[in-house]
Amino acid sequence: MDDFYRQLTGFTDISQIAEARFYRPVPDDWYVSVVDVRGSTQAIEAGNYRDVNFVGAAAITAHLHRVAPNLPFTFGGDGAVVLVKASMRQATLAVLQSLCYHARESFGLELHAGLVPVKTLRAMGKDLQIAKYLTGDNIIQAMLKGGGSTLAESLVKNHPEYRCEPHPVLSKTDIFAGLSCRWQPIPSAKGVTLSLLIQPHNEADDSVLVKVIRNLEQILGGSFAAANPVRMADARYHSFLHNLKRQLNVSDIRWDSRFFRTLYELLLTAPLFNLKCFRFIPGVQNYFDKIPLHCDFKKYDDTLRMVLDCSPSESQAIEGYLQAEQQAGTIRFGIHVSDAAQMTCYVESMCDGGHLHFIDGSDGGYALAAKQLKGSLSSL
């Protein structure tokens, strides 16, 4: 990415997530690339939430792999938003067209995908500002505010002129390269995995989210770190056969060196992680230990999104607090309760900063929380 994004001053305290001083306007000549799984709620209710998550994560990783590394993005469970420069427009369209095609062919999922110019969003009365949340170990998460991201998603979902048509410009292997879903859902250590979506009633009032975040942190014992849903001590790797079946589903089968390299990797990693053999390999041990720090379990893109590991009493306290705030007219929220977190992984390397892990609640997480959020918006 160019100097604009690299030179932004980041923040490290999650309570600063909405503070205006860290945000800068996205340049007018950039585009918002939007991907949304159509009918995601129905697909999840049919038991296909892992596929929905996988395609939502692929919307990000295909951009990073085929357009440019280090692009700003946000993951929403059943879709994603990625920011690209004008010079990347054609490469981005190729990714979107190909992703639409392969999502339908491999998973039976239809997508809404397209590009919206940032200047169009501003002409419609919404801004798009960006900040960087620094979580350590070279991990940077983009945070978006101003209403532009939400408007871009709405335009792509509801107006065909902003969407692209499915077409296999790029191969299935190219689109899903580096992306894997090899870990079983990670059970909650405390008993409850909460997926939360929170929107301030007045998007211009930064103090609302600051207050909400601090109160949530207090309920959780003073630190969100203790609520990270990724506890690798409880994580279990899928079997070789399970992972091979999924790999074949997202790859063009060719009996070449790349196929045999992948086969070798699958044969190696199943016992490596399930039998804890990685403890004898320092580089892999470091990768395993650092996975929780490379997870996006809290973020902001006009909506505060969190997946939290809670005790039943903490879960009840959080829901009660959010209901009180909603009744007071300060926020709208959606919540989904499950007992595990779903992790989809993008691994370029096992070095710090070389892997990303997209987190959602199991059994639907963000998508089902969004259904409740929409219901609260409709009642208003």
N, C-alpha and C positions, 0 to 999 in steps of 0.2 A: 504494500500500500504506500501511498505517497506521504510526504512530510506532514501533511495536515493531521492525519490520525496518529502517526508516530510521536509527534511533538505535543500532543495533549497531555496536560498534567493529570495524573490519575489520583484516585483516592483509595484508601485501604479500610476505612470504617464503613460498614454497611449502613449505618445511620445517616451517612452523608449522601445516600443514593439519589436524593432528589434535589440536592443543593445546587442552585443556579451557577455558583462560581466555578464549578467543575465542567460545565457544559459549554459547547461551542456549536454554532449553526453549521450543519452539513452543507457543503458547497452546492450552489444551485444546479450545477451541471452534472451532479451525481444522480444515480437511479436507486430506487428501492426495488429489490428483487423479492417477490412474494411467492411462497408455495403454501398451499392449504389442501389438506386431504378432504375431499368432498364426502359428506355422509360419514364422518369419522365416528360420531356417536353410535350409529347403527353398526359400523364395522367392529367397534369395541364391544358392543353388547352381543355381537355374534362370536366373541372370543378372539378377535384378531388384533388386540391392542399392541402386541409385539410388532406386528407388521406396520401398523400405523406409526408407532414410535420410530421404527427403522427408516421408513420413508421420510418422516419429518427430519430425522438427523441427516439422511442422505441429501436433503435439500441444502444443507450447510456444507457437508464434506465434499460434495461434487463441485461446488464453487471453489473451495479451497484447493482442490486437486486439479481442476481444469481451467479455472479463471485466474486466480492469484492467491498466494498464501496470505495469512494475516488480515483477511477481510473482516470488517465488523459484522456481527450477526447476533441474532437472538433466537433461541429454540423455544417453541411453544407446545411441544408434545405431538400435535397433529399437523405441524407445519413449521415454517421458519421465515424470518426476514433477514436478508443479506444486503449490505450497502456496497455498491460498485461505482467505479468512475465511468465517465462517458466513453472513454477509450476501450472499456471492457464490455460494451453493450452486446456486440455480436457473439463473443465467446459465452456471455451469460445466457443469451437466447438459445444457443446450442445446448447448454446445460439444461435449461428449463424444458425445452421441447423433448429432449432425450429422457429426462426424468419422468415427465408425464407418460411417455410411451412405455418405458420399462416398469414403472409402478403399476400400470394397468396389466402388462403382459405377465409380470412375475408375481404380483400380489392381488390382482383384481381390484386395485384401488384407483379411482379417478381423482385427478388433481385439478385445482384451480391454480394456475401459475402465470406470472407475468411481471412486466416491468413498469414502474411508475416514475416519471421524472420528479425530482425534488421540487423543481420550480413549479410544477403543476400543483403539488400539495400546498405550496405557499400561495399560489393564485386562488386556491379554494379556501384560504383562511386558516390553514394549519401550518405550524412550524415543525421542523425536524432538527433536534439538537442531540448531540452525542457526548458521552463522557466515558472514561475508562475506569473500571473497577479492577484494582490490582490485588490478586489473591495470593501472590507469592510464587516462587519457583517459575518465573517467566510466564505466568498465566495472566492473560488480560481478557476481561469480559466487557463487551460493549453495552452501555446503558443508553436508552433512547427516551426522549421526552418531547413534548410539544404537540402531540396529537397526530403528527404526520405519519408515524408508523401505523397507527390504527386506521387512519384514513386510507393509506395505501392498501392495506389488507381488504378493507371494505370495497374499494374500487375494483380490485382484481376478482373478488368473490362475486360482485353484483353487476359488473359491466363488461361484457364480452370484448369490447374494443381494447381493453388493457391486457387480455389474456393471449397466450400462445397456444398453438395446437400441438398435439403429440406427434413427434417425428423422431426416428432413431438416428439423429445426426451423429451421436456418440454411442459406442457399444455399451452393453450392460456392464461389462467388466470395468470400463472407464468410469461409468456413473457411480458404481458402488465400491470402487477401489478403496481399500484401507478401512472400510467400515465393517464392524462386526457386532454381533449380539450374542456373545458366547457365554456370558455369565447368567446363571439363573437369577430370578428376582431375589434381592437381598432382604431377608426378613428384618423387621423392625427389632432393634435391640431392647426398646422400651415398651413395645406392644402395639403402637399405632404409627402408621405413616400417613401424614397429612399432606395433601396437595392443595395449595392456597392460591387464589387469585384475588387481588385487592386493588380497587380503583378509587382514588379520591373523588368525591362528588364535584369539587372544584379543582380542576387539573392545574390551575395556576397557583394554588395554595400549597407550597412546598412543606409547610409546617405539619400538615395532616399526616403525610407518610413518615416524617421524622418521629412524630408522636407514636404512631402505630408500631413502627419498628422497635422503638425503645420499650414499649409495653409488651410486645411479643417476646423480646429478649428477656425482660424481667420474669415473665411467666416461665420461660425456659431455663431459669436459673442463672441468668446474667450473661449467657453466651450462646450465639448460634452455632458455634463450633461443636457444642455438645449435642446439637440437634441434626448434625450432618447424617443423612440417611444411609451413607455408604460406609459400612463397617466391614472391612475386608476380612476380619476374623470370622465373620458369619457368611462370607460369600462362597458360592460353590460354582465350579465350572461345569458347563454341559458336557455330555459324553462326546467322544470322537465322532460317532455315527450321527448324532444330532447336529453337530457343527458342520460336518461334511454335507449333510442334506441341505442345510441353509446356504452353505457356500456355493453349492452347485446351482441353487435357485437364483443366486445373484451374480453368476458368472457365465460368460460364454464358454462352453466346454470345448477346449482345444487341448489335444494331447501334446502340449509343448512344455518348455522348461518352466514357464510361469505356473502351469497347472501342477506340475510335480513339486515345485517349490512350496506351493500352498498346501498340497497334500502332506508334505514332510512337516510343515509347520503345525498342521492340525494333529498329526500323530505325536508330535513333541509336546504341544502345549497342554493337552488334556491331562496326562500324568504329571506334567510339570506343576500345574496349579492344583489339581485334585489331591495329589499325594504330597504337596508342599515341598517338592524337590527343588523349587526355586531358591530355597534357603541357602543352598550351596553355591549359588551364582550371584555375586554381589550386584551386578547391574540389573538383573531381574528382580532381586529382592528390593532394590531401591524403587523400581517401577511399581511393584506391588504396594509398597508402603506409601507411595506418593499419590496413588489413584484418588483417595478422598480429597486431596488438595487440587486436583485437576477436574473437579466436578462442578457443574453449574446449578447447584441446588437452590441458589437465590439470585434473582436478577430483576431488571426493570425495563419495560418498554411501553410506557404509558400505563402499564399494569404491573404491580408488584407480584412476582411469581416466586413461590417457595415450595419445596418439598422437605418436610421436617419429620424427624424421628422423635416421637413424643410418648410420654406415659399416658394412660387413659385420663388421668386427672388433668394433665397439661392440655390434652386435646379438648376436653370439656371446657376448661378455662379459656382457651383461645377462641373456641367457637362462641362462647357466651360473651366474651369481650367484643368480638367482631359484630355480633348481632346487636349489641348495645350501641356501638358506633354507627351501624347502619340505620338503626331506628332514630338516632340523633341526627341523621342526614349528612354525616361527614364522609362516609364511604359507601361503596357497594362491594360485595364480595361473593365468591363462590368457593366451595370446599368439597373435597372428596376424601373419604376415609378408607384406607386399606391397611394391610399388614406387612407390606413389602414395597421396595423401590425397584424400578426397572432401570437398568443401565445399558446404554448403547455406546459403543466405543469407536473412536477414530484414532488409530495408532500409526503415526509416521515413524516414530522411533520410541524407544523406552527411556530416552533421556528426559530430564526435567524440561517441560514446555513442549515436548514432542508428542504428547498424547492428550486427547480430549475425551471427556465422558459425559454424555448427555443424560440427565436424570429426570425421571417422571415417576409418579406413583403407579404401582401395578394396577391392573384391571381398569385402566382408563385415566387415572390421575387428572392431569390438566384439562383434558377434553371434557370429562364429566363435571369438573369444577366449573368450566366455562358454561356448561349447560345451566347450572344453578345461577351463575352470574347473569346470564341472559334473562333468566326468569326474574331476577330482582330488578333488572333494568326495565323489563316489560311492565312490572307492577308499578314502577315509578312513572 
